[in-house]
Amino acid sequence: MLILFDLPKDTIHAFKTYHTLYNHLEYLEKTKGKGKWVFARHSHQHVLACYRYIRNQKLSAQPARIFEQGLERALKQAAAKTIEKGDKKFDFLEIINGNVKKPVFIPITPDVNIIALQQQWCQNYCKEYGYALVEVTSPTDWRRVC
């Protein structure tokens, strides 16, 4: 169980899992309307479409050639790992933590621990906004995460 102390608002919330905590934090972020904190899963087709749009609008800070080479390299690495295992489809995680200007795109392959990445995202979010997050495994065991 996770206990979230929202110190700025003097409220306490309890969550069974990090996934339910994530849903709560995502809702909070969406109500702010800023989108500075993102943890999203996208299909590789969606990522390609977004990159093509950015490239065509000249919104990338990198030269188009370097931009495309980086994307192509990431796609080939992801495809090689997933095709080896017989799966031809793969997705990407998009992670943005606060004021970081560049999103991180991680190809989802069998060796990527999405749960651990989501937990870290939740912990970073709580720390940034002054929330105290405590993990409780038994009534006598309280471990402050952030």
Buried (B, 14 or more C-beta within 10 A) or exposed (E): EBBBBBEEEEEEBEBEEBEEBBEBBBEBBEEEEEEEBBBEEBEBEBBBEBBEEBBEEEEEEEEEEEBBEEBEEBBEEBBEBBEEEEEEEBBBBBBBBEEEEEEEBBBBBEEBEEEEBBBBBBBBBBBBBEBBBBBEEEEEEEEEBB
